């Protein structure tokens, strides 16, 4: 028996013994997702038990070094862990922008002190993060950001505004792009800063979406004092960190294309499409595209872990994944007919299908618009000439 076969057997046995039955059910809504944080809220004891058991083993971030709270697993072992979790339908023990976005950036650009301090807390689910990138005048053209960060000798002083800050009203800390040199060209003079959302001068205001939900916020900074050692990477070179992190954000968003389903959409919809051959054909076509996307995702992740991924691949994944997710919800709405348009009834689960369908309209905007991604793909992957 090879070492990997032994690892698979041991992993399977541990998951069977430690993953509570409640954590083997599909995620139905946001309360089923554990976000951790300074003052964590758990839906039940099983959710808390599962997160703590995985964190103690380093398996909330299995491929991070053990020195920073990770599992120290190889890419092959990490893949086996994911496969064995999928086999029993185990939920992700911890959802975290710290894991999916900030963590990789800190591993590459952070000081040893920053890695030791922040990464271990991220791995244990002790800090909930939000992302301070977009501004009212700096969305797709992110480098036009104007949030000002002044050197006051013993601290930084931050003033400005961010927008579309996901879960800013629930976050403990923010990783934020700020302008530290207003005289430099727009892609220069930007720094990458970390600070506590409980700092005096930080305030948030939710933004109501057409779905009726409000994951996004406006975030305001009024004379916020930040310690000098909380810049990641070099001063005025935060754009390098920002670009690297955006790749991981787009990889995360692309995962929406899989929809959290272990089976096919046809299986999920069942009788709802049985009587309509045209709709059944569209669902079948979607399922083929979904399987192809899953295979592409696994190939990309393998290449990424091996250091062989093309730097523009996250744009390809993000575009394909978000378009696939929008198509999924279009088909769910089509299969449900007029009943899925109900907004408040108990029968429609308070408009769950309609609200989720409306929410997908933002997929091709957040994390960089589809137009931006297609431009990157054309230039960086297809080598097409510019306009």
KOLNUDREN-649280 format. One record per residue: x, y, z of N, C-alpha, C, O in turn. Coordinates in steps of 0.02 Angstrom, whole numbers, plus 50000, padded with zeros to 5 digits. Atoms other than C-alpha are relative to their C-alpha. Layout:
BEGIN
XYZXYZXYZXYZ ...
# end
This chain:
BEGIN
500424994050000500005000050000500445006350000500915006850039 499604993950004500685017149952499845004750058499345003850093 500124995049947500835031850072499345003649989498985005050037 500624996450014499385040649984499394995650014498884998150038 500565004549984498275025249999499904999550076499344999350099 500055000149926498675024450185499695006550025499265006450069 500294993549980498295043050201499255000149986498875002750026 500715000050016496625040550114499614995850051499084998050074 500345004249952496135026350231499945003550068499415003450099 500004996649935496635036250386499545006149999499195007450048 500434994250006495755051850323499274998050000498865001250033 500705002450003494165042250283499764998050070499204999750090 500195002249933494155034450457499905005950047499435006050086 500054994249956494455051150543499375004049985499015006150030 500604996250019493085060050445499374996450023498904999650048 500585003949979491845046050481499895000750076499335000950099 500044999749927492245047250666499865007050027499595007850081 500014993249973492285066250681499515004849967499375010149995 500484995550033491065073950556499294998450023499044993050008 500675001349975489365075550641499504999049943499595001949890 500515001250052487835069450543499715006549974499575007049914 500294993750022487155087250539500445003849951500215007949911 499534996750045488725092850447500104996249935500554997749896 499985003850062488435080150309499395001549956499254998049907 500594998050039486865088750245500185005949956500625009849973 499854994350045486855101150099499895006750036499455007350078 500094993349974487055119550143499365003049969499305003549908 500654997550024485295126950131499985007649998499675010549954 500004992749998485605145050179500625002350039501034998250059 499394997249970486895156550257500104997850072500674997750096 499925002249931486545150450434500354993350004500614991450056 499645006450002487255133650380500755001049989501134996149990 499304998550014488915142250343500335003050062500095007950090 499644997649941490155144550485500535005049978500995003349940 499544994750018491095161050470500515001550055500995005350043 499534998649945491985161150639499995007350019499485010750012 499964992949981492585178050702500135001150073500184996350112 499844998149931492935187350862499444997950047499574995750104 500585002249961491185183750925499584995349957499054997249931 500325004650048490685168350825499294998250020499124997750079 500685002349990488885163150804499934993349965500034992749905 500085006650027488575144650781499264998149999498894999550046 500695002050006486935137550719499814994750050499264994650076 500115005349951487115122450831500674997450025501194999550001 499385002749971488375112550932500404996149948501024996149950 499655004050051488775101450782500445004449956500995002549938 499614995450041489345116350679500635002350036501175002650005 499424998049960490495122150819500504994350007501104995250000 499585005949991491155104650849500404998449937500994996849940 499685001550064491545102050664500555005049984501105003149963 499504994950014492455118550643500604999150046501174999550023 499455000649952493495115950801500414993749988501024993749996 499645006250013493935097950757500455000749939501024998549940 499604999150061494525102650583500565005050012501125004149987 499484995149985495465117950647500564997050041501154998450029 499495003249957496365107550779500464995649959501054994849976 499605004350044496965096050640500365004049946500775001249909 499714995850052497455110650529499654999349933499915001549882 500335001550063496185105350399499495005249978499145004249928 500364994350029495265121750384500415003049943500145005849896 499534997850052496805126150280500514994549991501094995350010 499575006049998497545108950244500675000849966501154997449985 499364999350037498905114850123500435005650026500965006949998 499564995049970499555129050232500524996650044500404991050068 499495002949955501155125950332499734999250071499315003250094 500235001249931500885118950507500205005750046499865007150095 499794994449958501845133750578499495005650002499495009750048 500504994750004500395144950526499294997250010498805000349987 500665002749985498975133750584499724995449949499154993149956 500245004350053498835123250427500134992750013500414990850065 499915007249993498865104650399500674997549972500874991949985 499365001950029500515104550303499944994449950500424990749938 500105005450048499765092750174500285001749932500325007549912 499774999250069500475090150001499395001249956498835000049977 500574999150046499405094649849499614993549990498994993749986 500335006550009499025076049826499584998250061499024995750054 500375001549938498495074050008499405004650007498875002550029 500554995249997497445089850001499434997849955498844998349973 500515002350047496535083049849499624994050028499024993550020 500325005849970496195066649938499525002150056498974999450061 500444997649947495495075950088499365002849971498815001449996 500604997150032494305085749975499554994449972498944994849979 500395005550028493775069649889499634996250055499054994350046 500315003949946493435060750053499455004150036498965001350059 500544995849973492445075550120499394999849954498834999449977 500555000250048491415075549960499644993350002499034992949992 500295006749998491135056749977499454999450052498954996050040 500515000549948490175058950139499565006350003499145007050047 500404993950001489455076050093500175004850056499755008850077 499804995749945490445084850228500025007449979500285009149926 499984992850014490195103650235500695002950011501095000250048 499414996049985491595116150227499965002150073499455005050093 500064998349929492005118550412500045007550015499825009750068 499894992949987492445137050393500015003949935500425002549891 500004995450057492015150450265500365006350021500215009150074 499584994549977493265164550269500355003449942500705000149903 499604996350049493925178350157500735000050021501185001049979 499315000749977495475176350264500334993949969500924994049954 499735006150030495685158750195500055000649924500574999149895 500045000250073495155161450015500375005849966500575005149909 499694994250032495935178649984500615002550037501165002550009 499444996849965497025186550118500564995150014501144996850007 499495004849980497915170750173500534998949947501134999449962 499495001050052498765167050006500445006149990501045005549977 499614993950007499305185349994500505000850057501075002850045 499544999649943500055184950169500564994849993501144996350009 499495005150009500955168650130500545002349952501135000649960 499524997850050501785177049981500355006650020500955007350009 499734993349990502025195050039500095002050074500435007050088 499974998049930501855195350229500674998950032501064994750011 499405001249960503255196950354499884993850042499324991450049 500085005949957503595182250468499555001550059499154997350079 500434998149944502785191650611499275000349979498834998250017 500694999650024501225195050507499724993149987499144991750004 500245006850013501095176950452499844996450065499304993450072 500115003449937501275170350628499405002750037499014999050066 500544996849962500055182850701499324998949968498844996950002 500665000150033498665182950571499794993149974499224991049983 500205006350032498725166150482499764994850050499284991250036 500235004949950498585155650639499305001650025498904997150037 500674998049978497055165650692499484998949945498914997049959 500455001450056496285164250519499844992549998499264990649990 500095007250004496555145350521499534997550055499164992750045 500435002149944495675143950690499315003449998498895002250042 500654996750005494225154850633499905005550052499345006750073 500054995049947494605168550759499935007249974499785011750012 500084993350030494565183450638499564999349938499694995249895 500414999750061493205187250511500205006449962500205011849990 499724994550039493865198250370499505002549948499054998849926 500344997350059493115209650239500535003349955501105004349976 499534997650051493915216950082499845007349983499285008849960 500094993050017494135235750057500355001849935500905004549936 499714998650066494445237449870499605005549964499835011149958 500394995450042493055245749769499805006450037499705006550097 500234993649975492585264049792499475002849952499405000249897 500514997250045491175274749720500275002049931499925001649881 499704998150064492375280849585500544995349976500934997049932 499485004850017493475265449574499734992950006499824989650057 500285006750002492585249449525500434995649955500934992849978 499595003850047493225240649370500695003249991501184999749982 499364996450001494575254049363500245000950071500285006550096 499854999949928495125249449538500595004450018500605007450072 499404996149985496805258349526499865007450007500315011250027 500184992949990495875275049527499805001650071499585007250086 500214999149931495535272749713500325006250032500895008050018 499784993749969495685288449820500034999950076500215004950106 499965000249927495585282550002500715001850021501194998650001 499364996949984496985292650079500304997050064499964996050114 499645002649942498295285650198500635004250010501095004049969 499444995449986499495298250276500454997350055500234994450104 499505002049950501095294650371500035005450054500245011050041 499994995349944500925302950541500564998450050500525000150109 499435001449958502585296850609499944993350036500284988550018 500075006249962502035283650734499384996049980499244990750008 500595003650024500445278550640499805002549931500045007749908 500314997850062499495279450476499325003150016498995000950064 500664996949991497955290550462499614998949935499815001249882 500395002150059496605283950344499355003949996498985004350046 500634996650013495175294050268499744998049931500134997749883 500285001850066494005288850129499394995650007499094995050060 500605004150002492605277250077500104994149954500414994649901 500035006050042492405259650009499274998249989498835000350026 500695001950016490855252049929499994992749978500504989949957 500085007150014490185234449898500444995850045500704990650024 499585003649952491145228850052499594994350030499194995450076 500405005849978490445211350079500084998750075500644997850099 500035001749928489935208250261500435004650043500685002650096 499614995349960490845223750323499695001150068500045002350118 500354998949937489515225550457500094994250048499914994750107 499905005849957489975208250524500744998450010500914994150050 499295001749999491865208350498500375002950060500165008050088 499574997749946493195210250632500575004549974500745009550005 499444996550029494605216350519499885000949925499464997549896 500054998650071494815223250343500694999949969501175002449999 499394999050040496175221250212499815005049946499335004049909 500234993950033496145237750122500545003049956501135003349975 499554996350043496935246649975499945007450014499385010250014 499994992849984497445264550016500535003449958501015000349936 499514996250039498375278249924500485003550047500295007950085 499494997149956499995282450012500445005149964500815008749997 499634994950037500765292949872499545002849946499504999949891 500484997250048499475304049783500325002949938499985004149889 499654997150058500805310849664500224994649950500404996349893 499765005450043501265293849591499484998149948498884999349959 500485002850048500465286049435499514995450036499684992550088 500545003149961498825277749483500134992850020499884990650072 499865006949980499485259849485500574999750051500724994550079 499484999549949500885265749598499735004350057499195007250051 500234995849944500755274649764499434997050039499115000450079 500535003649964499505261549827500324995250048500824991950031 499745004749951499815251549985499434995550025498844997250020 500475005249977498965236150060500024999950076500544998250105 500014998749928498425239150239499494995650035498964994250008 500455003949958497645228550377499815004150061500255007150093 500174996849936496635236050519499344997550027498924994649992 500575002449962495315232350649499385004249984499415010449985 500624996450015493525236850603499695003350061499245007550056 500234996749939493245241650784500395006450015500275009650066 499604993949990494495255950765499555006149999499085006349959 500394993850003493785273250803500035003149931500575003549900 500034996850065493215281750643499774995449944499674997749888 500265004750051492645265850550499254999250009499024997950065 500725001149997490795264750508499774996649936500094997249884 500275003650058489725254350390499265001549993498925003350041 500724999250014488025255850307499804994949947500074995149892 500205005250048487165240950222499705002949937499395008349938 500294998350065486665242050038499484994749984499644988849978 500535004750016484985234049998500024998249926500045002749884 499995002450069485005223449839499304998449975498824998350014 500665001650028483585219049720499744993450026499144992150022 500225006349972483545201849801499665000950067499344996350093 500274998849934483005209849964500504998550055500375000050113 499485001549951484595203950050500545005549997500555009549951 499504994749998486065214850099500674997450025500864998850082 499345002149980487765206350103500525005649993501055005250022 499524994750015488595222450042499895006150045499355007350071 500034993949959488995238450134500415005649968500865004349928 499544994350008489685255850112500425000350064500154999150118 499554999749941491185258050228500365006649999500635008749949 499734993249995491815274750290500585000150050500554996950103 499424999149957493505279550366500095007450014500215011349968 499924993049979493625295850463500555000450052500444999050111 499424999449956495355299050537500134993550039500204993650100 499875006549969495655280550571500764999250009501134999649961 499295000949985497335277650656500184992649996499854988350027 499805007050011498245261750602500754999450016501155003549993 499295000949984499895255150673500434999249937500204996749886 499564999850058501385256850556500184993149972500334992449913 499775006650022501775238150549499454996049966499544990049954 500565003850028500105233550470499935000849924499404999449895 499975000150073500605236650289500294993249978500784990950006 499765006450027500815220450190500385001549935500135005049892 499584998650058502215220550062500345006750007500375009550062 499634993749997503185236150017499535006049996499005005749965 500364993750004502565253850041499955002249927500455002049891 500144997550068501785260649880500024994549946499984996049887 500015005550048501845243349799499434995150015499484989150002 500575004249983500175237049860499624997349941499244992449948 500355002550060499545234849682500234992949984499844988949957 499755006850012500665219349669499624995150044499424989750022 500375004249954499815212049823499274999449978498974994049980 500704999850020498105217349760499864995449940499374991849940 500085004250059498325208749591500044992650018499664988549993 499935007049979498905192649673499384997650037499144992150025 500605001949963497435192649791499394999449954498984995049964 500575000350047496205196249649499974993349964499434990849950 500005006650033496755180149565499674994850044499294990650019 500315004849954496255170349720499265001650011498864997050020 500714998249994494635180149737499614997349940499064994649948 500355002350060494175175949558499944992449999499454989649974 500035007349994494595157749590499434998150047499064993450033 500545001449952493425158149741499315001149968498874996949975 500644998550031492015166449643499824994949946499244993249937 500135004950053492225153949501499684993750028499324990249993 500295005949969491745140349625499245000150002498934994950012 500734999750004489955146649614499734995849943499164993449946 500225003950057489885137649449499814992950017499414989849982 500155006849978489835121049542499374999850042499084994550052 500634999449965488365127149645499954996150064499404995550091 500045003849938488815116749797499644993349992499464990250043 500365006250011487985101549717500484994249990500994995049957 499615005950013488695084049723499734996349939500114992849905 500315003350057487465077749591499895005049943500195010349942 500144995750057486785085149430499395004350013498995002950058 500594995849994485505098949409499384996049979498844997050008 500575004250021484395086349318499744995850058499134995150066 500215003949942484385075449474499665004450052499175002350083 500294995449950484005090449585499305002349980498865002950022 500654997550023482545096449477499504994349991498904995350001 500435005850003481855079049446499385000949958499415002649899 500654999850035480005078849400499845006949972499425007549927 500154993250023480015097749373500155000949926499865005349894 499834999350071480775095249200499804993949959499904993749898 500145006350034480165077749158499525000849941499604997449890 500524999450051478675083649054500175004849944499795005549896 499824994950050479595096948953500654998049965501194999049993 499395002450033480815089548825500505005549983501115004349985 499544994650016481535106448776500395002250062501005003150060 499674998149938481895111348956500464994450023501014995750048 499585005749980482555093848990500655000049960501184998449987 499404999650041483765096148845500475005550024501085004650025 499584994549975484365112848913500344998150066500924999850077 499705002249936484645105249086500554995049987501084995250019 499495004850017485605090849008500635003549974501195001749992 499444996250026486695103048912500375003550057500995003750059 499694996749943486995112749073500414995150041500974996650061 499635004949960487505096949165500654997949967501154996750001 499385001650036488775092749030500515005750010501105004550023 499564994349990489485110449043500265000150072500845001850084 499805000049929489515108849233500544994850013501024996250050 499495005249992490485092449226500665002149969501205000849996 499404997550033491715100349104500345005350043500955005550049 499724994849957491925115249220500334996950062500854999250084 499715003349941492225103749369500684997049982501164997650021 499365002950021493595094649271500525005549989501105004750008 499554994550011494355111249219500245002950066500825004850074 499834997349934494315117249400500534995750033501024998250060 499515004549969495245101849462500685000649965501205000549998 499374999350038496545103649324500355006550019500955006750029 499714993649982496795121949366500304999950070500855002550081 499755000349931496975118649552500644996050004501114997850039 499395004150002498245104949518500585004149972501145003849999 499474995950030499235116849406500215005650047500805007350052 499854994649954499105130749534500454997550057500945000850074 499605002749945499775119749675500704998149977501174998350016 499355001950026501185114049562500405005949974500965005049950 499664994050024501635131949516500045000549925500485003849898 499995000150073501215128949333499405003549969499315003349908 500614996850026499605138949316500185006549964500635010249985 499934993650034499495153249192499715005550045499165004450072 500254994849954499285169549291499315002849981498975005750023 500664997550020497735173949189499454994750005498884996149989 500505005349995496865157249220499425001750048498854999950034 500574998349956495845164149368499475004149964498885003549980 500494996150037495025176249246499564995449957498954996449952 500385004850039494515161749135499524996150044498954995050026 500415003749953493855152149285499435004350026498875002050033 500514995649972492935167149354499455001249949498865000949966 500504998750051492075170949190499564993849989498944994349989 500385006250013491565152849157499564998250059498994996250050 500375001949940491025149749336499395004450013498865001950030 500564995549987489935165149354499464999349947498864999649963 500505001050053489085162449185499624993450012499024993049999 500325006549985488745144349235499515000750058498974997850056 500454999149942487995149749401499375003749980498825002050002 500604996450024486835162149315499554995449959498944995749966 500395004750040486295148649192499634995050045499064993350031 500325004649953485935136749337499355002850028498834999550029 500594997049968484735148749420499465002049949498875002149966 500494998950053483905153349255499594993649989498984993949980 500345006350011483495134849233499574998150060499024995350051 500425001249941482875133149412499365004049997498825001550012 500594995750006481695147749382499544997349945498934997249953 500405002550056481125140449215499634993650021499054992650003 500305006349979480795123449294499435001150050498944997450051 500514998749949479795130949437499405003949975498885003950008 500554996150027478715141949328499815005950043500235008650080 500224994049965477675155849403500054999350076500095004350112 499955001049927477765147949577500665002750027500695005050085 499354997649975479605152749589500045007650004500525010350031 500004992749997479155171049568499685002550065499725008550080 500284997949936478255171149736500565002650045501125000050046 499484996249964479175182749855499994998950075500514998950107 500055000149927478515180750031499654993850028499644992950089 500405005549974477485164750043500444994650031501024993850015 499655005649970477965149950150500134994649948500644991149951 499915005050052477715138849997500645001249960500974996449940 499404998450037479125147949909500625000850044501155002950021 499464999149952480205147950066500255007349999500845008749995 499864992850000480095166950069500385002349938500835006449940 499714997950064480555168449886500724997849989501095001249955 499315002250003482165158349902500264999649928500795002249913 499755000950069482295153649716500065006749965500565007949930 499994993550034481865171149654500565004450026500915007849988 499474995749971483045179849775500694997649979501135001649965 499345002650021484495168249732500125001449926500685002949906 499944998550072484145170649546500205007349990500645008849949 499834992950006484185189549565500715001450024501065005549995 499334999049973485775188449668500544998349949501075001449948 499495002050049486685179749525500155005449949500675005149916 499884994650049486525195449419500635003950017500945007049974 499394996549979487955202649521500634995949987501184998649990 499415004350008489095187749485500475002549946501085002049953 499584997850055489705195149322500255007150009500545010049963 499754993349984490095211849406500534999550056501075002350049 499555000349942490905207549574500654996349983500664991849941 499355003150012492745202849577500305001749932500764998449910 499784998250068492995211449409499474997849951499314991849948 500555001550045491655212349275500204994749948500794993549935 499875004850053491475199049140500395003149943500814999949912 499654996550053492065212049015500755000650016501174999849972 499304999649979493665214549115500344993149992500904992749967 499715006750005493945195649124500124998049927500644995149911 499925001750070493665193448937500595003949968500945001349925 499434996150025494915207448903500664996950021501134996649982 499395003349976496215198749011500134993649962500704992149943 499935006350037495885182048926500255001349929500704997949905 499804998450069496035189948753500735002049996501095000049951 499314997350003497665198648795500524995150025501044994149994 499495004049966498545186548912500024992749978500554989649979 500025007150018497965169448853499984999049924500344994849897 500075000850073497445171548670500495004249960500565003449900 499504995650033498785184748632499705003949942500035004949891 500324996050052497545194948531500275007250004500445009550058 499754993149999498095212548480499505004650035498905003350034 500444995049968497405227448576499645004249949499795004049889 500394995650045496165239748505500435005649972500195009749934 
# end
